[in-house]
Amino acid sequence: MSRVPVTVIGLGPMGRAMSKILLDAGHAVTVWNRTPSRADEIVATGAQLAVSPRAAVEAGELIVLSLTHYQAMYDILDGVTASLSGRTLANLSSDTPTATREAALWAQKHGASFLAGGVMVPAPMLGTDHSYVYYSGDEEAFVTHEAILARIGEPRFLGSDPGRAQLMYQANLDLFLTTLAGFAHATALVGSAGITAAEFLPEVLPLFHAIPAMIAPDGIRALGARIDAGDHPGEGSNVTMMGATADHIHETSKTVGIGTALPRAVQELYHRAIADGGGSDGWTRIIDGIRAPLR
Ligand code: NDP
């Protein structure tokens, strides 16, 4: 069965895994990478290594980019824009929504369709049932290539604004990175009393599973609707109580001599909500201070 030829540009762990999945699905896959040796493994499994970015572009109807940032796309493709016309660029690289919207205009100027993608799982999980990817941008191009993109992960289309998928990706990573930083801080905190990470992990990791039930006892949608309505009920636990705990964590961090930047940032959110008169509200009240930061 003939399949759409796909080019993958960028062969980090993500690009290599995507190339492998597309090859396994029967696509002719052409690859290009700044450091050619990173293509060795995937070429051995059947991909064609393009001799130049131009050859890479001209080999694919769908061109998937998996790069460190959007500047890398310009570094690679700026010299071959004449070959872009009529093709679809699906850029699955991280950057800002602004850079993403600019890239869509750049692609459009050169006659290419543009899709921005935010991949939500690491390389080993690509192509599994757990894999999903946010897309936004050219809807026609998305519909045309949706079945191919679905091989990588469940495609979730968020509309025509190319910045939207990037923002959704970034918001997920905002939560992820902040959570990892909290985890690292907590590990250092217990370490100050000689509690090892090996002892601490079994105690703390199950908390991740318990958090949704703790913060949304009547369901995630109900919590979302309350936040959207600006309703922050504080009967169960309120900002004053949570802020006092944030103070205690900050004070302890100082006392035991570990970093205080993270607990200080958290503490400030609660102090701000209290100063704004929200002490008896629920913790979601801190979002108001984040939305309107003091300058
Ligand atoms: P890597 O950093 O390993 O690879 C990045 C690729 O970008 C490499 O092919 C590298 O080329 C290329 N590159 C970087 N700068 C330039 C440049 N100026 N010119 C040409 N090529 C350049 O990334 P990953 O595979 O880990 O990630 C790719 C994208 O996927 C990133 O945007 C990342 O945020 C996102 N992502 C990654 C996840 C992960 O778990 N790894 C999970 C979800 C999303 P070279 O080999 O020559 O250095």
Residues whose N, C-alpha, C, O or C-beta is under 5 A from the ligand:
A	BS01	NDP	G10 L11 G12 P13 M14 G15 N33 R34 T35 R38 S66 L67 T68 H69 A72 D75 L92 S93 S94 V119 V121 P122 A123
